[in-house]
Amino acid sequence: MAGLAIALLLAAAPQPTPETFRDVADGARPSLVLLHCDKRGTAVGVIAGEHGELLVPASACAQKPVLLTVNGKLVALLKVRQSDALGVQLVQLPAGNYPAAPVSTRTPTNGATIVAVGLSAKGAEPTSGLIRRAEGDGGFWLIDAPARPGAGVYTLEGKLLGIAIQPAPRHQMKVAPIAALRAWLNGAGP
């Protein structure tokens, strides 16, 4: 009986369409940054603060110097602060106002549909999947979307849930939740 009730609730929920995923990607695009690490590669970051606070995976761009594409312009990387526990770096962009990603204030449930949005020279690249709460793994989440490290992970309404930081077993991606990232940025986290 309970299984039937859950099936009816899921069937009644509106199903996301390709347009939903494209809308999320279009909304996320201004807050995504492409890092030019060296001649061999690029990385992705998400602007999480309107004063240029950029979050990127800790593994991104081991080679220095690094250039960033911000609003179509190349700028040099400024200071970096790293959290090995969260697997992220904070990069401070040059002084200015930036299009920060709108942040979700809700914790998603297991099985919620998400959109991971990465960036390449071709533009924003959305992929969809489901979120899994990873028990006993430092509060990280897992998603089953084929995301690129550094991609923002968003709700279907386009609110930032976290940052994809590294591949995980079984074709999943490990995500640092925005609440843990904010605590770290405010000095209360690892």
N, C-alpha and C positions, 0 to 999 in steps of 0.2 A: 504493500500500500504506500509506504513512504517513497519507494522508488518511483511509483507512478506519479506521485505529487511532484517530485523533483523533475521528472521528465516533462510534466505539464508546464512547470515554471520555466524551464529552459526553452521549451517550444514557444512560450508566450513572449519571451524576451526578444527584442528586436535584434536581428542578426546584422553584424557589420557588413558593409559592402566594400568593394574596391574603392569606391569614392570616399568612404569613411577613412580608409587608410591613407589615401592621397591627401585628403583634407588635413589629417593630423600631420603628415609630412610637410605640407605647405606651411602650416602654422609653426612647425618646429624649425624650419629652414633658417630663419633669421638668427636663431640662437645657436646654430651649429657652426663650428670652426674647423677648418682643415689645417693641420699642422704639416709643414714640409720638413721632415726630419733630416733627410740627407738625400743623396741622389737615388737611393734605393726605395724610398717609401714615404708614406704619409700616415697620419693618425687623425683621429676625430676627437673633438672635445665639445662640451656643452657650456654655454655661458649661463651661469647660475646666479649671477648678481648683476644689477644694472650698472655697476661701476667697473665691470670688466673682470669679474671673478670667473675664471674658466676652469672647468674640471675635465681632466683627461686621465686615462689609465696610467698607473705608475710605470707600466712597462713601455709606455710610448716615448719615442724619441730619446733613446739613450745617448745618441750623438748630439753634440752641441756645435755651433749655434743652430737654433731652430727658427724658422720663419712661419708665420701664421697668415692664412687668408681670412681677413675679417672684413665683411661687407665688400668683398671684391678687391680689397687692397692687401698687399703684403706688408706685415709689420714684424719687428723683431720680438722674440720672447723676452719677457721681463723676469721678475723673480719667481721662484718656484718653491712651494712648500709641499712636502710629501707625507702621506700616511701609508706606511707599509701594511698596517692592520686592515685598512679599507681598500687598499690597492688603487689609490688615486693620487694624483698630483693636483695642486692648486696653482694655476698660472695667472699672474696678474697682468692684464692687458694694459696698454698705455692709457693715460688719463682720458676720460671721456664717458659718455653715456652709451650703454649697449643694450640690445634687445634680449633681456634675460628671459629664459624659458619660464612660462607660468607653472607654478609648482602645485601639485596635488596636496591637499591637507588630509586626505583619507588614506588609510592603509588598505591596499587591495586584498581581496579574498583569494584563496587558492582557486585556480581555474579561471580567474578573470582574464578576459581577452585584453592583450596589450598590443601596442605598436612600437617596435624598435625602429628608430630613425637614425641612420648613419649618413655619412656624406662622402662623396668622391668628387673627382673632377667633373663628373657627369651631372651632379646635383644630389638632392636628397634621395635616400634609398630606404623606403619603408618595408619592413617585414612584419608579419603578424604572428602571434603565438599566444600561449597561455603562461600565466605566472604560477610559480610554485614557491611556497614558503619553505626554505631549507632549514629544517630543524637541526640544531646543534652545530651550525656552521657560522657562528658569529653574527647572526641576524641577516645574512645575505639571502637574497632570493635567487631562484633559478627561473629562467624562461626557456621555452622550447622554440624560440624564434632564431633563425640563423642571422644573428646580429654581429656587427663588427665591434671589437672593443672600442669604447668611447662613445658608442651610440647612446642617445637618450632613449629611455624607456617611458612611454607615455600611456595615459588612459585613452579611451576612445574619444574623450572630450578634449584631448590635446594637452592634458596636465602632466608635467614631469613627475615620474615615480622614482626614477633612479638612473644610474649610469651603468651600462654594460662594461665589465672590467676584464673578464677573461673567460675563455672557453671552459666548459665543465663536461664531465662524462655524459655519455648518451645524447650527444648532439644538443646540449643545452649551453646556456651562457649564464655566468655568475653576474649578479647585479648588486651594486651597492645602493641600498635604499636612500632616498633623499633625506629622510629623518636622521639617519646616521651621518650623512655628509654634512647636514646643517649643524648637528651637535659638534662635529669635528671642527668645522669652520668657526664656530662660536667658542672653541676652546674646551668643550665638555666631552669630547670623544677622543678615540685613539689617534 
